[in-house]
Amino acid sequence: MSRRGNCWDNAVAESFFSTLRVELVYETAWTTRHQVRAEVFEYLEVFYNGQRRHSSLGYLSPIDFEQHRRQEKLAA
């Protein structure tokens, strides 16, 4: 665990919430909390965790990365 006062304490969470705001929140206007929950859930489960390309995965989506890894294992 990080110590208090460490500037890297929340870097991962802050980066994620910044991305969430830019890609979803600033572009959408909701009227109910139910709409917000549904949209955020869809963003996380469908787009962010499934389709969005990640630099740490060689700019592949998580789904593509997993398929690539399976093919490498089968070929070996």
C-alpha positions as CSV (number, residue, x, y, z in Angstrom):
1,M,0.0,0.0,0.0
2,S,1.1,3.5,-0.7
3,R,1.9,5.8,2.1
4,R,0.0,9.0,2.8
5,G,1.3,11.9,0.8
6,N,2.7,9.7,-2.0
7,C,1.8,11.5,-5.3
8,W,1.1,8.2,-7.0
9,D,-1.6,7.0,-4.6
10,N,-4.6,7.5,-6.9
11,A,-2.9,7.8,-10.3
12,V,-4.6,4.7,-11.8
13,A,-8.1,5.7,-10.5
14,E,-7.7,9.3,-11.6
15,S,-6.6,8.3,-15.1
16,F,-9.6,6.0,-15.4
17,F,-12.1,8.6,-14.2
18,S,-10.5,11.2,-16.5
19,T,-11.0,8.9,-19.5
20,L,-14.6,8.1,-18.4
21,R,-15.4,11.8,-18.2
22,V,-13.9,12.6,-21.6
23,E,-15.3,9.7,-23.5
24,L,-18.7,9.5,-21.9
25,V,-19.8,12.1,-19.4
26,Y,-19.0,15.3,-21.3
27,E,-20.8,14.1,-24.4
28,T,-24.1,12.9,-22.7
29,A,-27.0,14.6,-21.0
30,W,-29.1,12.3,-18.7
31,T,-32.4,12.9,-17.1
32,T,-32.5,10.1,-14.5
33,R,-30.0,8.2,-12.4
34,H,-31.2,5.0,-14.0
35,Q,-30.0,6.3,-17.4
36,V,-26.6,7.2,-15.9
37,R,-26.2,3.7,-14.4
38,A,-27.2,2.0,-17.6
39,E,-24.9,4.1,-19.7
40,V,-21.9,3.7,-17.4
41,F,-22.4,0.0,-17.1
42,E,-22.6,-0.3,-20.9
43,Y,-19.5,1.8,-21.3
44,L,-17.5,-0.3,-18.8
45,E,-18.6,-3.8,-19.8
46,V,-19.0,-3.4,-23.6
47,F,-16.6,-0.6,-24.7
48,Y,-13.9,0.0,-22.1
49,N,-13.3,-3.7,-21.1
50,G,-14.1,-5.2,-24.4
51,Q,-13.5,-3.0,-27.4
52,R,-11.3,-0.1,-26.4
53,R,-7.6,-0.5,-27.4
54,H,-5.1,-0.5,-24.6
55,S,-1.5,0.7,-24.9
56,S,-0.4,-1.9,-22.4
57,L,-1.8,-4.7,-24.6
58,G,0.1,-3.5,-27.7
59,Y,-2.8,-1.3,-28.8
60,L,-5.2,-4.3,-29.1
61,S,-8.6,-4.6,-27.4
62,P,-8.7,-7.0,-24.5
63,I,-10.8,-9.4,-26.7
64,D,-8.3,-9.3,-29.6
65,F,-5.4,-9.7,-27.1
66,E,-7.0,-12.8,-25.6
67,Q,-7.7,-14.3,-29.1
68,H,-4.1,-13.6,-30.1
69,R,-2.7,-15.3,-27.0
70,R,-4.9,-18.4,-27.6
71,Q,-3.7,-18.7,-31.1
72,E,-0.1,-18.4,-30.0
73,K,-0.6,-21.2,-27.4
74,L,-2.2,-23.4,-30.0
75,A,0.6,-22.8,-32.5
76,A,3.3,-23.6,-29.9
